[in-house]
């Protein structure tokens, strides 16, 4: 009960979880009534939590990144999950415009990071040579 492992499960409050577990090990009539009463008291809170989740919907950052991936695929004729699209869309926000300029800036940023990585690797090799 209440595991966060499965997305279709509902996390039960600790008090409710303890009562359900206690009921499942020794079902006396008194314990059964207590468990039913506790469930009845907690049900509105659980329903409210589910209602809030349903109203919130998708994660806005995730949706923005998804839109970026689709625009990337359309504009660059590559798979939305390609290395370029994954890198170019990292950090996309709601309201961003995923036009050709977005991907040109991303291309420049990727090239800059690659050059920086190569320079750091070169410095590392030089340091290794100097220490020998």
SEDO-827685 format. One record per atom (N, C-alpha, C, O): residue number from 0; residue in three letters; atom name; z, x, y. Coordinates in nm, 3 decimals. Layout:
BEGIN
n,res,atom,c3,c1,c2
NUM,ala,CA,Z,X,Y
...
% end
This chain:
BEGIN
n,res,atom,c3,c1,c2
0,unk,N,0.000,0.083,-0.120
0,unk,CA,0.000,0.000,0.000
0,unk,C,0.000,0.086,0.124
0,unk,O,0.074,0.184,0.131
1,unk,N,-0.083,0.050,0.224
1,unk,CA,-0.077,0.113,0.354
1,unk,C,-0.139,0.251,0.360
1,unk,O,-0.114,0.323,0.456
2,unk,N,-0.217,0.290,0.264
2,unk,CA,-0.279,0.421,0.267
2,unk,C,-0.388,0.424,0.372
2,unk,O,-0.462,0.327,0.387
3,unk,N,-0.399,0.533,0.446
3,unk,CA,-0.503,0.546,0.546
3,unk,C,-0.630,0.605,0.485
3,unk,O,-0.726,0.631,0.557
4,unk,N,-0.630,0.627,0.353
4,unk,CA,-0.744,0.686,0.286
4,unk,C,-0.863,0.591,0.285
4,unk,O,-0.974,0.634,0.317
5,unk,N,-0.844,0.464,0.250
5,unk,CA,-0.954,0.369,0.240
5,unk,C,-0.970,0.292,0.369
5,unk,O,-0.872,0.246,0.426
6,unk,N,-1.095,0.279,0.417
6,unk,CA,-1.116,0.213,0.544
6,unk,C,-1.097,0.062,0.535
6,unk,O,-1.078,-0.003,0.637
7,unk,N,-1.102,0.003,0.415
7,unk,CA,-1.086,-0.140,0.402
7,unk,C,-0.940,-0.182,0.382
7,unk,O,-0.912,-0.301,0.373
8,unk,N,-0.849,-0.088,0.375
8,unk,CA,-0.708,-0.121,0.357
8,unk,C,-0.640,-0.134,0.491
8,unk,O,-0.681,-0.073,0.590
9,unk,N,-0.535,-0.215,0.494
9,unk,CA,-0.457,-0.235,0.616
9,unk,C,-0.325,-0.162,0.598
9,unk,O,-0.258,-0.177,0.496
10,unk,N,-0.288,-0.083,0.698
10,unk,CA,-0.162,-0.011,0.691
10,unk,C,-0.048,-0.110,0.714
10,unk,O,-0.045,-0.180,0.814
11,unk,N,0.045,-0.114,0.622
11,unk,CA,0.159,-0.205,0.633
11,unk,C,0.273,-0.134,0.704
11,unk,O,0.294,-0.015,0.684
12,unk,N,0.347,-0.208,0.788
12,unk,CA,0.466,-0.147,0.849
12,unk,C,0.562,-0.100,0.740
12,unk,O,0.564,-0.156,0.631
13,unk,N,0.642,0.001,0.770
13,unk,CA,0.732,0.062,0.673
13,unk,C,0.826,-0.041,0.611
13,unk,O,0.848,-0.040,0.490
14,unk,N,0.882,-0.129,0.694
14,unk,CA,0.977,-0.229,0.644
14,unk,C,0.908,-0.322,0.545
14,unk,O,0.963,-0.353,0.439
15,unk,N,0.786,-0.366,0.579
15,unk,CA,0.711,-0.455,0.491
15,unk,C,0.674,-0.383,0.362
15,unk,O,0.685,-0.440,0.254
16,unk,N,0.629,-0.259,0.374
16,unk,CA,0.590,-0.181,0.256
16,unk,C,0.710,-0.167,0.161
16,unk,O,0.694,-0.182,0.040
17,unk,N,0.827,-0.138,0.215
17,unk,CA,0.947,-0.122,0.132
17,unk,C,0.981,-0.253,0.062
17,unk,O,1.018,-0.253,-0.056
18,unk,N,0.968,-0.365,0.133
18,unk,CA,0.999,-0.494,0.072
18,unk,C,0.901,-0.529,-0.038
18,unk,O,0.940,-0.580,-0.143
19,unk,N,0.772,-0.501,-0.014
19,unk,CA,0.672,-0.531,-0.116
19,unk,C,0.695,-0.445,-0.238
19,unk,O,0.686,-0.493,-0.351
20,unk,N,0.724,-0.317,-0.217
20,unk,CA,0.750,-0.229,-0.331
20,unk,C,0.876,-0.271,-0.406
20,unk,O,0.880,-0.268,-0.529
21,unk,N,0.979,-0.311,-0.331
21,unk,CA,1.103,-0.355,-0.394
21,unk,C,1.076,-0.483,-0.473
21,unk,O,1.125,-0.498,-0.585
22,unk,N,0.999,-0.574,-0.416
22,unk,CA,0.966,-0.699,-0.485
22,unk,C,0.888,-0.672,-0.613
22,unk,O,0.910,-0.737,-0.715
23,unk,N,0.796,-0.577,-0.605
23,unk,CA,0.712,-0.552,-0.722
23,unk,C,0.790,-0.490,-0.838
23,unk,O,0.745,-0.496,-0.952
24,unk,N,0.907,-0.429,-0.811
24,unk,CA,0.983,-0.368,-0.920
24,unk,C,1.089,-0.463,-0.976
24,unk,O,1.126,-0.451,-1.093
25,unk,N,1.140,-0.557,-0.895
25,unk,CA,1.241,-0.650,-0.946
25,unk,C,1.225,-0.786,-0.876
25,unk,O,1.284,-0.808,-0.770
26,unk,N,1.148,-0.877,-0.933
26,unk,CA,1.115,-1.003,-0.868
26,unk,C,1.223,-1.112,-0.883
26,unk,O,1.201,-1.209,-0.954
27,unk,N,1.338,-1.098,-0.819
27,unk,CA,1.438,-1.205,-0.821
27,unk,C,1.400,-1.308,-0.714
27,unk,O,1.331,-1.273,-0.618
28,unk,N,1.443,-1.434,-0.728
28,unk,CA,1.407,-1.539,-0.631
28,unk,C,1.450,-1.506,-0.488
28,unk,O,1.377,-1.536,-0.393
29,unk,N,1.566,-1.445,-0.471
29,unk,CA,1.615,-1.411,-0.337
29,unk,C,1.526,-1.305,-0.273
29,unk,O,1.489,-1.315,-0.156
30,unk,N,1.492,-1.204,-0.351
30,unk,CA,1.406,-1.097,-0.300
30,unk,C,1.267,-1.151,-0.271
30,unk,O,1.200,-1.107,-0.176
31,unk,N,1.224,-1.245,-0.353
31,unk,CA,1.092,-1.303,-0.333
31,unk,C,1.087,-1.380,-0.201
31,unk,O,0.989,-1.370,-0.128
32,unk,N,1.190,-1.456,-0.171
32,unk,CA,1.195,-1.532,-0.045
32,unk,C,1.201,-1.437,0.074
32,unk,O,1.138,-1.462,0.177
33,unk,N,1.278,-1.328,0.060
33,unk,CA,1.287,-1.228,0.167
33,unk,C,1.151,-1.165,0.195
33,unk,O,1.112,-1.147,0.310
34,unk,N,1.080,-1.132,0.090
34,unk,CA,0.949,-1.071,0.105
34,unk,C,0.851,-1.167,0.171
34,unk,O,0.774,-1.128,0.259
35,unk,N,0.853,-1.294,0.128
35,unk,CA,0.764,-1.394,0.187
35,unk,C,0.797,-1.412,0.335
35,unk,O,0.706,-1.420,0.418
36,unk,N,0.924,-1.420,0.368
36,unk,CA,0.965,-1.435,0.508
36,unk,C,0.922,-1.315,0.591
36,unk,O,0.876,-1.330,0.704
37,unk,N,0.937,-1.196,0.536
37,unk,CA,0.898,-1.074,0.607
37,unk,C,0.748,-1.069,0.630
37,unk,O,0.702,-1.031,0.737
38,unk,N,0.673,-1.108,0.529
38,unk,CA,0.527,-1.112,0.544
38,unk,C,0.490,-1.214,0.652
38,unk,O,0.404,-1.186,0.735
39,unk,N,0.555,-1.331,0.650
39,unk,CA,0.526,-1.434,0.750
39,unk,C,0.558,-1.385,0.891
39,unk,O,0.488,-1.420,0.986
40,unk,N,0.664,-1.306,0.905
40,unk,CA,0.700,-1.254,1.037
40,unk,C,0.603,-1.145,1.083
40,unk,O,0.573,-1.135,1.202
41,unk,N,0.554,-1.065,0.991
41,unk,CA,0.466,-0.952,1.027
41,unk,C,0.320,-0.993,1.038
41,unk,O,0.241,-0.922,1.101
42,unk,N,0.282,-1.104,0.980
42,unk,CA,0.142,-1.145,0.977
42,unk,C,0.080,-1.158,1.117
42,unk,O,-0.031,-1.110,1.137
43,unk,N,0.149,-1.221,1.214
43,unk,CA,0.088,-1.230,1.348
43,unk,C,0.060,-1.092,1.410
43,unk,O,-0.041,-1.074,1.477
44,unk,N,0.150,-0.997,1.389
44,unk,CA,0.129,-0.864,1.445
44,unk,C,0.009,-0.795,1.379
44,unk,O,-0.070,-0.729,1.446
45,unk,N,-0.004,-0.812,1.247
45,unk,CA,-0.118,-0.753,1.177
45,unk,C,-0.248,-0.819,1.223
45,unk,O,-0.348,-0.751,1.244
46,unk,N,-0.245,-0.951,1.239
46,unk,CA,-0.365,-1.023,1.285
46,unk,C,-0.404,-0.979,1.425
46,unk,O,-0.522,-0.965,1.455
47,unk,N,-0.306,-0.958,1.512
47,unk,CA,-0.334,-0.913,1.649
47,unk,C,-0.398,-0.775,1.647
47,unk,O,-0.491,-0.749,1.723
48,unk,N,-0.350,-0.687,1.561
48,unk,CA,-0.408,-0.553,1.549
48,unk,C,-0.553,-0.559,1.504
48,unk,O,-0.637,-0.486,1.556
49,unk,N,-0.582,-0.645,1.407
49,unk,CA,-0.719,-0.660,1.361
49,unk,C,-0.808,-0.718,1.471
49,unk,O,-0.923,-0.678,1.485
50,unk,N,-0.754,-0.813,1.548
50,unk,CA,-0.830,-0.873,1.657
50,unk,C,-0.866,-0.768,1.761
50,unk,O,-0.979,-0.765,1.810
51,unk,N,-0.771,-0.683,1.795
51,unk,CA,-0.796,-0.577,1.893
51,unk,C,-0.904,-0.483,1.841
51,unk,O,-0.994,-0.444,1.916
52,unk,N,-0.896,-0.445,1.713
52,unk,CA,-0.998,-0.357,1.654
52,unk,C,-1.136,-0.419,1.662
52,unk,O,-1.234,-0.350,1.692
53,unk,N,-1.145,-0.549,1.635
53,unk,CA,-1.274,-0.617,1.636
53,unk,C,-1.329,-0.627,1.777
53,unk,O,-1.451,-0.618,1.796
54,unk,N,-1.242,-0.645,1.878
54,unk,CA,-1.286,-0.656,2.016
54,unk,C,-1.332,-0.522,2.070
54,unk,O,-1.426,-0.517,2.151
55,unk,N,-1.269,-0.415,2.028
55,unk,CA,-1.303,-0.283,2.079
55,unk,C,-1.442,-0.242,2.032
55,unk,O,-1.521,-0.190,2.110
56,unk,N,-1.473,-0.265,1.906
56,unk,CA,-1.604,-0.232,1.853
56,unk,C,-1.619,-0.084,1.825
56,unk,O,-1.524,-0.016,1.785
57,unk,N,-1.740,-0.037,1.846
57,unk,CA,-1.772,0.102,1.814
57,unk,C,-1.715,0.199,1.916
57,unk,O,-1.682,0.161,2.028
58,unk,N,-1.704,0.322,1.875
58,unk,CA,-1.661,0.430,1.963
58,unk,C,-1.774,0.459,2.062
58,unk,O,-1.885,0.490,2.019
59,unk,N,-1.749,0.450,2.193
59,unk,CA,-1.856,0.470,2.293
59,unk,C,-1.920,0.609,2.285
59,unk,O,-2.041,0.622,2.303
60,unk,N,-1.840,0.712,2.260
60,unk,CA,-1.897,0.846,2.249
60,unk,C,-1.987,0.858,2.127
60,unk,O,-2.091,0.924,2.132
61,unk,N,-1.946,0.795,2.018
61,unk,CA,-2.028,0.798,1.896
61,unk,C,-2.160,0.725,1.918
61,unk,O,-2.265,0.771,1.873
62,unk,N,-2.155,0.611,1.985
62,unk,CA,-2.276,0.534,2.013
62,unk,C,-2.369,0.614,2.104
62,unk,O,-2.491,0.617,2.081
63,unk,N,-2.313,0.680,2.206
63,unk,CA,-2.396,0.761,2.296
63,unk,C,-2.463,0.874,2.219
63,unk,O,-2.581,0.902,2.240
64,unk,N,-2.389,0.938,2.131
64,unk,CA,-2.448,1.047,2.053
64,unk,C,-2.556,0.994,1.959
64,unk,O,-2.659,1.059,1.940
65,unk,N,-2.534,0.877,1.900
65,unk,CA,-2.636,0.816,1.815
65,unk,C,-2.764,0.788,1.894
65,unk,O,-2.874,0.814,1.847
66,unk,N,-2.748,0.734,2.016
66,unk,CA,-2.865,0.707,2.102
66,unk,C,-2.938,0.837,2.134
66,unk,O,-3.061,0.840,2.137
67,unk,N,-2.863,0.941,2.159
67,unk,CA,-2.922,1.072,2.188
67,unk,C,-3.002,1.122,2.068
67,unk,O,-3.113,1.173,2.085
68,unk,N,-2.947,1.109,1.949
68,unk,CA,-3.016,1.155,1.828
68,unk,C,-3.149,1.080,1.809
68,unk,O,-3.251,1.140,1.773
69,unk,N,-3.147,0.950,1.835
69,unk,CA,-3.269,0.871,1.821
69,unk,C,-3.373,0.910,1.926
69,unk,O,-3.492,0.921,1.896
70,unk,N,-3.327,0.931,2.050
70,unk,CA,-3.418,0.974,2.157
70,unk,C,-3.474,1.112,2.125
70,unk,O,-3.592,1.138,2.149
71,unk,N,-3.393,1.199,2.072
71,unk,CA,-3.435,1.333,2.034
71,unk,C,-3.546,1.325,1.929
71,unk,O,-3.648,1.393,1.940
72,unk,N,-3.525,1.242,1.830
72,unk,CA,-3.624,1.226,1.724
72,unk,C,-3.756,1.173,1.780
72,unk,O,-3.864,1.219,1.741
73,unk,N,-3.747,1.077,1.870
73,unk,CA,-3.869,1.018,1.930
73,unk,C,-3.943,1.120,2.017
73,unk,O,-4.065,1.132,2.009
74,unk,N,-3.868,1.192,2.100
74,unk,CA,-3.931,1.281,2.197
74,unk,C,-3.975,1.414,2.139
74,unk,O,-4.073,1.473,2.185
75,unk,N,-3.905,1.462,2.039
75,unk,CA,-3.936,1.595,1.983
75,unk,C,-4.004,1.588,1.847
75,unk,O,-4.039,1.691,1.790
76,unk,N,-4.023,1.469,1.795
76,unk,CA,-4.086,1.448,1.663
76,unk,C,-4.018,1.530,1.553
76,unk,O,-4.083,1.596,1.472
77,unk,N,-3.887,1.524,1.555
77,unk,CA,-3.806,1.589,1.451
77,unk,C,-3.709,1.486,1.396
77,unk,O,-3.694,1.378,1.453
78,unk,N,-3.644,1.519,1.288
78,unk,CA,-3.544,1.428,1.230
78,unk,C,-3.423,1.418,1.322
78,unk,O,-3.383,1.518,1.383
79,unk,N,-3.363,1.299,1.333
79,unk,CA,-3.243,1.285,1.418
79,unk,C,-3.129,1.377,1.375
79,unk,O,-3.043,1.410,1.457
80,unk,N,-3.127,1.417,1.248
80,unk,CA,-3.021,1.505,1.199
80,unk,C,-3.061,1.652,1.198
80,unk,O,-2.993,1.734,1.137
81,unk,N,-3.170,1.684,1.266
81,unk,CA,-3.215,1.825,1.270
81,unk,C,-3.114,1.909,1.347
81,unk,O,-3.034,1.857,1.425
82,unk,N,-3.121,2.039,1.325
82,unk,CA,-3.028,2.129,1.394
82,unk,C,-3.043,2.116,1.546
82,unk,O,-2.944,2.117,1.619
83,unk,N,-3.167,2.104,1.592
83,unk,CA,-3.189,2.092,1.736
83,unk,C,-3.122,1.966,1.790
83,unk,O,-3.049,1.973,1.889
84,unk,N,-3.145,1.850,1.727
84,unk,CA,-3.088,1.725,1.776
84,unk,C,-2.935,1.726,1.769
84,unk,O,-2.868,1.679,1.861
85,unk,N,-2.881,1.779,1.660
85,unk,CA,-2.735,1.786,1.648
85,unk,C,-2.675,1.870,1.759
85,unk,O,-2.572,1.833,1.817
86,unk,N,-2.739,1.982,1.791
86,unk,CA,-2.687,2.071,1.895
86,unk,C,-2.711,2.012,2.033
86,unk,O,-2.623,2.015,2.119
87,unk,N,-2.833,1.957,2.055
87,unk,CA,-2.868,1.902,2.186
87,unk,C,-2.782,1.782,2.223
87,unk,O,-2.754,1.760,2.341
88,unk,N,-2.741,1.704,2.124
88,unk,CA,-2.668,1.580,2.151
88,unk,C,-2.516,1.598,2.151
88,unk,O,-2.441,1.504,2.180
89,unk,N,-2.470,1.719,2.119
89,unk,CA,-2.327,1.744,2.120
89,unk,C,-2.274,1.725,2.263
89,unk,O,-2.323,1.789,2.356
90,unk,N,-2.176,1.639,2.279
90,unk,CA,-2.119,1.615,2.411
90,unk,C,-2.186,1.504,2.488
90,unk,O,-2.161,1.488,2.607
91,unk,N,-2.272,1.425,2.422
91,unk,CA,-2.336,1.312,2.490
91,unk,C,-2.230,1.209,2.527
91,unk,O,-2.135,1.185,2.452
92,unk,N,-2.247,1.147,2.644
92,unk,CA,-2.152,1.047,2.692
92,unk,C,-2.223,0.917,2.723
92,unk,O,-2.344,0.916,2.747
93,unk,N,-2.149,0.806,2.723
93,unk,CA,-2.210,0.679,2.765
93,unk,C,-2.262,0.693,2.908
93,unk,O,-2.197,0.752,2.994
94,unk,N,-2.379,0.639,2.931
94,unk,CA,-2.439,0.647,3.065
94,unk,C,-2.533,0.766,3.082
94,unk,O,-2.608,0.771,3.180
95,unk,N,-2.530,0.862,2.990
95,unk,CA,-2.624,0.975,2.997
95,unk,C,-2.765,0.923,2.971
95,unk,O,-2.785,0.830,2.893
96,unk,N,-2.863,0.984,3.037
96,unk,CA,-3.002,0.947,3.018
96,unk,C,-3.066,1.054,2.930
96,unk,O,-3.070,1.171,2.966
97,unk,N,-3.116,1.013,2.816
97,unk,CA,-3.172,1.107,2.719
97,unk,C,-3.324,1.114,2.736
97,unk,O,-3.401,1.069,2.652
98,unk,N,-3.362,1.171,2.849
98,unk,CA,-3.503,1.186,2.883
98,unk,C,-3.549,1.328,2.851
98,unk,O,-3.470,1.409,2.804
99,unk,N,-3.677,1.358,2.877
99,unk,CA,-3.726,1.494,2.847
99,unk,C,-3.645,1.604,2.916
99,unk,O,-3.628,1.713,2.860
100,unk,N,-3.596,1.578,3.036
100,unk,CA,-3.516,1.679,3.107
100,unk,C,-3.387,1.711,3.033
100,unk,O,-3.343,1.826,3.031
101,unk,N,-3.326,1.609,2.971
101,unk,CA,-3.203,1.630,2.893
101,unk,C,-3.229,1.734,2.783
101,unk,O,-3.151,1.827,2.764
102,unk,N,-3.339,1.714,2.713
102,unk,CA,-3.369,1.802,2.599
102,unk,C,-3.420,1.939,2.645
102,unk,O,-3.404,2.037,2.573
103,unk,N,-3.482,1.945,2.763
103,unk,CA,-3.521,2.075,2.819
103,unk,C,-3.397,2.156,2.854
103,unk,O,-3.389,2.275,2.826
104,unk,N,-3.299,2.089,2.916
104,unk,CA,-3.172,2.157,2.948
104,unk,C,-3.102,2.201,2.820
104,unk,O,-3.045,2.310,2.814
105,unk,N,-3.107,2.116,2.719
105,unk,CA,-3.045,2.150,2.591
105,unk,C,-3.113,2.272,2.529
105,unk,O,-3.047,2.361,2.477
106,unk,N,-3.246,2.276,2.536
106,unk,CA,-3.322,2.390,2.484
106,unk,C,-3.281,2.519,2.555
106,unk,O,-3.262,2.623,2.491
107,unk,N,-3.267,2.512,2.688
107,unk,CA,-3.226,2.629,2.766
107,unk,C,-3.085,2.672,2.729
107,unk,O,-3.057,2.791,2.716
108,unk,N,-2.996,2.575,2.711
108,unk,CA,-2.858,2.605,2.673
108,unk,C,-2.851,2.669,2.535
108,unk,O,-2.774,2.763,2.513
109,unk,N,-2.931,2.617,2.442
109,unk,CA,-2.933,2.672,2.306
109,unk,C,-2.984,2.816,2.309
109,unk,O,-2.928,2.903,2.242
110,unk,N,-3.091,2.841,2.388
110,unk,CA,-3.147,2.976,2.399
110,unk,C,-3.045,3.071,2.462
110,unk,O,-3.032,3.187,2.421
111,unk,N,-2.973,3.022,2.562
111,unk,CA,-2.872,3.105,2.629
111,unk,C,-2.759,3.142,2.533
111,unk,O,-2.715,3.256,2.529
112,unk,N,-2.714,3.043,2.455
112,unk,CA,-2.607,3.070,2.357
112,unk,C,-2.653,3.166,2.248
112,unk,O,-2.577,3.251,2.203
113,unk,N,-2.779,3.151,2.207
113,unk,CA,-2.833,3.240,2.104
113,unk,C,-2.840,3.383,2.157
113,unk,O,-2.804,3.478,2.087
114,unk,N,-2.885,3.399,2.283
114,unk,CA,-2.891,3.533,2.344
114,unk,C,-2.751,3.592,2.356
114,unk,O,-2.731,3.711,2.332
115,unk,N,-2.655,3.510,2.393
115,unk,CA,-2.516,3.556,2.404
115,unk,C,-2.463,3.600,2.268
115,unk,O,-2.398,3.704,2.258
116,unk,N,-2.490,3.521,2.165
116,unk,CA,-2.447,3.558,2.029
116,unk,C,-2.509,3.690,1.986
116,unk,O,-2.442,3.774,1.926
117,unk,N,-2.639,3.708,2.016
117,unk,CA,-2.706,3.833,1.980
117,unk,C,-2.646,3.951,2.054
117,unk,O,-2.630,4.059,1.997
118,unk,N,-2.613,3.931,2.181
118,unk,CA,-2.553,4.038,2.260
118,unk,C,-2.415,4.074,2.207
118,unk,O,-2.380,4.192,2.200
119,unk,N,-2.336,3.974,2.170
119,unk,CA,-2.203,4.000,2.114
119,unk,C,-2.216,4.075,1.982
119,unk,O,-2.138,4.167,1.955
120,unk,N,-2.313,4.037,1.899
120,unk,CA,-2.335,4.106,1.772
120,unk,C,-2.375,4.251,1.797
120,unk,O,-2.330,4.342,1.726
121,unk,N,-2.461,4.274,1.899
121,unk,CA,-2.504,4.411,1.934
121,unk,C,-2.384,4.494,1.979
121,unk,O,-2.369,4.609,1.937
122,unk,N,-2.300,4.436,2.063
122,unk,CA,-2.180,4.508,2.109
122,unk,C,-2.088,4.540,1.991
122,unk,O,-2.030,4.648,1.985
123,unk,N,-2.076,4.448,1.899
123,unk,CA,-1.994,4.471,1.780
123,unk,C,-2.047,4.587,1.697
123,unk,O,-1.971,4.670,1.648
124,unk,N,-2.180,4.591,1.682
124,unk,CA,-2.240,4.703,1.606
124,unk,C,-2.217,4.836,1.678
124,unk,O,-2.185,4.937,1.615
125,unk,N,-2.233,4.834,1.812
125,unk,CA,-2.211,4.957,1.889
125,unk,C,-2.067,5.005,1.878
125,unk,O,-2.041,5.124,1.863
126,unk,N,-1.974,4.911,1.886
126,unk,CA,-1.832,4.948,1.871
126,unk,C,-1.805,5.005,1.732
126,unk,O,-1.731,5.102,1.717
127,unk,N,-1.865,4.945,1.631
127,unk,CA,-1.846,4.994,1.494
127,unk,C,-1.900,5.135,1.480
127,unk,O,-1.839,5.219,1.415
128,unk,N,-2.015,5.161,1.542
128,unk,CA,-2.072,5.296,1.536
128,unk,C,-1.985,5.397,1.609
128,unk,O,-1.968,5.510,1.563
129,unk,N,-1.929,5.356,1.724
129,unk,CA,-1.845,5.446,1.804
129,unk,C,-1.715,5.482,1.733
129,unk,O,-1.659,5.589,1.756
130,unk,N,-1.665,5.394,1.648
130,unk,CA,-1.537,5.420,1.582
130,unk,C,-1.553,5.504,1.457
130,unk,O,-1.453,5.545,1.397
131,unk,N,-1.675,5.531,1.417
131,unk,CA,-1.695,5.611,1.295
131,unk,C,-1.704,5.758,1.325
131,unk,O,-1.721,5.839,1.233
% end
